[in-house]
Amino acid sequence: MIAVDTNIISLLLRGSYTSLPSQQIFIPYVVSAELYAGVASGGNPKKYKTILDSFFEGQDVTNSPGISTEVRNIYVDIYTYLRKNGTPVSPNDLWIAAECDFLSLPLLTKDKDFDHIPHVQKVAWPDET
């Protein structure tokens, strides 16, 4: 199983990528929230919500059950580490990292902020056009 970041799914749905890895996909709760918030605030929410719903229903996708105490504690640890090292990242990226760390899942992303986060195995996806 591999966790997938918001930027990868957005590129896939826009047609910039043709496929995801052939393993089960895990969607962190923040990624799901970011995607649906983006759709809701976009130019054609009804159309794009249908596309997003179809993606989640048509893929081998496991959605996050949400935040546990353990994930929250990992978030605090990562936040403290990054702050001490002068490399803060967005709160949403911290939640994604904490959930991946807790579940020992690699993260498929194009976001370089994850390079600074210990214990998160970042998987880079090759550029496609």
N, C-alpha and C positions, 0 to 999 in steps of 0.2 A: 504494500500500500504506500502511496505517496500523497503528501499534502500539496495542494495547489493554491497559489496566491492569486489574488484578484486580477493582477495585470495579465497573467497567462490566460485566464478564462475570458477576459475582455478581448484579448487579441484573437483568441480562438473564435469567439462569437462574431467578431468583425471580419473574419476570413483571413487574418494574417497568418494563422496557423491552420494546418489541415487536420491535425489529430493530436491527441494527448498520448502519453506513454500507455502501453498495453497492460497496465496493472490497475488495480482498484484505486480509485481517486477518493481522497478524504478532503472535505471542504470545512476548514475551520469556521467557527461561528461568525467571526469578524468578516471573513471573506464573503460569506452569504449575505450578511448585513450590508456590506459595502456595495455588492452587486445590485441588490434590490433597491437600495437607496439611490444609486446612480440611475437605475431604470425609472424610479418614481419621479426623479427630478429632471429627467430628460425630456426631449421634444415629443416623444410618442410613447408614453408609459404603457398603455394597453398593449400595443404591438410588441414592445420589447420585453414586457413581463411574460407574455405568452412564449416568446423565444427562450427566455431564461428558464421558465418552468419546464419547457420541453427538454432543454439541456439536462436539467437535474433529473428528470424522469427517464430520459433515454440513455443515460450513461451508467456505468458501474460506479455509482457515487455513494459514499457514506457521509452523511452530514453530522457535524459536531453536536453532541448533546448539550453543550454549553459549558459554563465555568464551574469547576469544582474547587474546593479549598486547595488542593494540590497545585492546580494550574495557577490559581491566584498567588500562591507562595513562590512559584517559579517566576511569575511576572515580577514580583517584588525583587527577587534575586537578580534577574536580568536588568531591571531598571536601575538598581543600586550599582551593579557592575558597570553599566554603560555611563552612568552619571559620574562615577569616580574616574572613569577613563576619558571623559570629555567627548563621548561619542553617542549622544542621545539619538533616539529614533522616535517615530510617531507612536502614540499609545496603541493604535491599531496594530502596527507591526510588532509591538511588544506582546500583545495578546496572541497573535498568530505564532510567534516564536515560542511563547510559553506553552501553548497547546501542542505544538510539534515536539518540543523538548519532553513534555510529560508523556506523550504517546510514542516517543522514539521514532518519529516519522521524518524522513527527508522532506524538504520543501522545494517544490518547483517554482522558481520565481526569476524575474529579471531585475528585481529591486536590490541594489547594491548595499542598502542599509543592513541587510541580513549578514553581510560579510563581517560585521563588527560584533555579532552576537554569538557568544560561545554556546556550544552544545547543540547548535542547529546546523544540520547538514544541508547546505544549500546545493540544489541541483540546477545548473544553468541549462536553459533550453536553447538550442541553436536558433539563430535568426532565420526566419523564413520570410518570404515575400508573397 
